[in-house]
Amino acid sequence: MTPIPVICAYFAYGSNMNPARVAERGLQVRRREAARLRDYRLGFGKQSKDHLGVGHAHIDRAPGEVVEGVLYWLVGEDEIRKMDRFEHAPINYSRDVVLVDTNAGRMPAWTYFANPAVRAPGLRPARAYLAHLLAGEAFLSPSYHARLATWPVAD
């Protein structure tokens, strides 16, 4: 029988690309690095629970596209459960394992997927929310960061 691998990494593509936000949330990490998720696209169609018409980040399958983000190497396999509370999992987001590309190769990592029941078309991120994504600049390519910086906002 093949052993189930222990996943001790978290791929953040939304507001948790801001290392300060992740630290405030109590997630203990050993290190951070740039990572890319192939064949997915970033969007902001997850409805904010506090602001009508405002969207939070989500990802969808999209062959040929790439989502860039931050890979957090966690101090232990149970550490990811701390993020479930902030992502309102399993109600707003579900958590699953994806394979991300890093400079060291392809790695398994946890990430969050917005549930269909909390998604809506035509949403835009709030400027303050988008600022959290932009705070991950050190982990993003210049072109990806520039694309985020010009994303239409709700306010």
C-alpha positions as CSV (number, residue, x, y, z in Angstrom):
1,M,0.0,0.0,0.0
2,T,1.3,3.4,-0.9
3,P,1.6,5.8,2.0
4,I,-0.4,9.0,1.9
5,P,2.0,11.9,1.6
6,V,2.0,14.5,4.4
7,I,1.3,18.0,3.0
8,C,3.1,20.7,4.8
9,A,2.7,23.6,2.3
10,Y,0.0,26.1,1.6
11,F,-0.3,27.9,-1.8
12,A,-1.9,31.4,-1.3
13,Y,-3.1,33.3,-4.4
14,G,-5.4,35.8,-2.8
15,S,-5.2,38.1,0.2
16,N,-2.9,35.6,2.1
17,M,-0.1,36.5,-0.4
18,N,0.5,39.3,2.2
19,P,3.0,37.7,4.6
20,A,1.9,40.2,7.4
21,R,-1.7,39.0,7.1
22,V,-0.7,35.4,7.4
23,A,1.4,36.2,10.4
24,E,-1.5,38.0,12.0
25,R,-3.7,34.9,11.5
26,G,-1.2,32.9,13.5
27,L,0.0,30.5,10.7
28,Q,3.5,29.3,11.6
29,V,5.7,28.9,8.6
30,R,9.3,27.7,8.1
31,R,9.8,29.7,4.9
32,R,8.0,31.3,1.9
33,E,8.7,31.2,-1.8
34,A,7.3,32.0,-5.1
35,A,5.0,29.4,-6.7
36,R,2.9,29.0,-9.8
37,L,-0.2,26.9,-10.4
38,R,-0.5,25.8,-14.0
39,D,-3.8,25.6,-15.9
40,Y,-5.8,27.8,-13.5
41,R,-7.0,31.4,-13.8
42,L,-7.5,34.0,-11.0
43,G,-10.8,35.7,-10.6
44,F,-12.7,37.7,-7.9
45,G,-16.1,36.1,-8.1
46,K,-16.4,34.9,-4.5
47,Q,-19.0,37.2,-2.9
48,S,-17.8,39.1,0.1
49,K,-20.0,38.3,3.1
50,D,-19.7,42.0,4.3
51,H,-20.0,44.0,1.2
52,L,-22.5,43.5,-1.6
53,G,-20.9,43.6,-5.0
54,V,-17.4,43.1,-3.7
55,G,-15.5,39.9,-4.7
56,H,-12.7,38.0,-3.1
57,A,-10.2,35.8,-5.0
58,H,-10.9,32.4,-6.4
59,I,-9.4,30.2,-9.0
60,D,-10.9,28.2,-11.9
61,R,-9.4,25.6,-14.2
62,A,-8.2,27.3,-17.4
63,P,-5.8,25.3,-19.6
64,G,-2.7,27.3,-20.6
65,E,-3.1,29.9,-17.9
66,V,-1.1,30.4,-14.7
67,V,-1.9,31.7,-11.2
68,E,1.1,33.0,-9.3
69,G,1.3,33.1,-5.5
70,V,3.1,32.4,-2.3
71,L,4.0,29.0,-1.1
72,Y,4.2,28.9,2.7
73,W,6.1,25.9,4.1
74,L,4.2,25.1,7.3
75,V,5.8,23.9,10.6
76,G,3.5,20.9,10.7
77,E,0.8,19.1,8.7
78,D,-2.0,20.3,11.1
79,E,-1.0,24.0,10.7
80,I,-3.2,24.4,7.7
81,R,-6.3,24.0,9.8
82,K,-5.7,27.5,11.3
83,M,-6.5,28.9,7.8
84,D,-9.8,27.0,7.6
85,R,-11.4,29.4,10.1
86,F,-10.3,32.5,8.0
87,E,-11.4,30.9,4.8
88,H,-14.7,29.8,6.3
89,A,-14.1,26.3,5.2
90,P,-16.0,24.3,4.2
91,I,-18.8,26.8,3.8
92,N,-17.2,29.5,1.6
93,Y,-14.1,27.7,0.5
94,S,-13.1,24.1,0.3
95,R,-9.5,23.0,0.7
96,D,-7.7,20.6,-1.6
97,V,-4.3,19.6,-2.7
98,V,-2.8,21.0,-5.9
99,L,0.7,20.7,-7.5
100,V,2.5,24.0,-7.8
101,D,5.8,24.8,-9.6
102,T,8.7,26.3,-7.6
103,N,12.3,26.9,-8.4
104,A,13.0,23.5,-6.8
105,G,10.4,21.7,-8.9
106,R,6.8,20.6,-8.6
107,M,5.4,20.4,-5.1
108,P,2.1,19.4,-3.5
109,A,0.3,22.1,-1.5
110,W,-3.0,22.9,0.1
111,T,-5.1,25.7,-1.5
112,Y,-8.7,26.9,-1.3
113,F,-11.4,26.8,-3.9
114,A,-14.5,29.1,-3.6
115,N,-17.7,27.0,-3.4
116,P,-20.2,27.6,-6.2
117,A,-22.9,28.7,-3.8
118,V,-20.9,31.8,-2.7
119,R,-19.9,32.9,-6.2
120,A,-21.4,35.5,-8.5
121,P,-20.6,37.1,-11.8
122,G,-19.4,40.7,-12.2
123,L,-17.8,41.2,-8.8
124,R,-14.7,43.3,-8.2
125,P,-12.2,43.4,-5.3
126,A,-12.2,46.2,-2.9
127,R,-9.0,48.4,-3.2
128,A,-8.0,47.4,0.4
129,Y,-8.4,43.7,-0.4
130,L,-6.4,44.0,-3.6
131,A,-3.6,45.7,-1.6
132,H,-3.1,42.4,0.2
133,L,-2.4,40.6,-3.1
134,L,-0.1,43.4,-4.2
135,A,1.8,43.0,-0.9
136,G,3.1,39.7,-2.2
137,E,5.1,41.5,-4.9
138,A,8.4,39.9,-3.9
139,F,7.0,36.5,-4.9
140,L,5.4,37.5,-8.2
141,S,6.7,38.1,-11.6
142,P,6.7,41.8,-12.6
143,S,4.1,41.2,-15.3
144,Y,1.7,39.4,-13.0
145,H,2.1,42.1,-10.3
146,A,1.4,44.8,-12.9
147,R,-1.7,42.9,-14.0
148,L,-3.0,42.8,-10.5
149,A,-2.1,46.5,-9.9
150,T,-4.4,47.5,-12.8
151,W,-7.3,45.2,-11.9
152,P,-10.6,47.1,-11.7
153,V,-11.8,47.6,-8.2
154,A,-15.2,48.0,-6.6
155,D,-14.5,51.3,-4.8
